[in-house]
Amino acid sequence: MADVNLLDAVPTSRQIRRAYELWSICYDKVAMPWEHGPRLRGLEAAGLRSGEDVLDVGVGTGAIPLKILGRRDRAIRVWGVDLSLRMLAKARRKAVAAGHANAYMLAADARSLAFYDCC
């Protein structure tokens, strides 16, 4: 049996971006129902307090930022990053439609973020 190098199986950023660009078409209807419960449990476990900044890596179409900002706590800012520009566009549209000015959606690769730990 030949040796398998797992690093060869890791997709490139371009491949990941392309996959999620395609997923963005049906993501809210197909994947979101499966992910919603675990995401909400993670959000509850985070125990967010007023005035905190939140970084949602792999924000997708923005479900978690909308839940956080739906609390109407204007002191919380949510930064969402994703590789897919189409996912980010959907997240932005949802945040704007809901009237959230404290949601910031940025294109970024989770493997090399320009954010720092402020605490």
Salt bridges, closest charged atoms under 4 A:
GLU21 OE1 - ARG86 NE 3.50
ASP28 OD2 - LYS94 NZ 2.78
GLU35 OE1 - ARG39 NH2 3.10
GLU52 OE2 - ARG49 NH2 3.17
ASP53 OD2 - ARG77 NH2 2.62
ASP109 OD1 - ARG111 NE 3.25
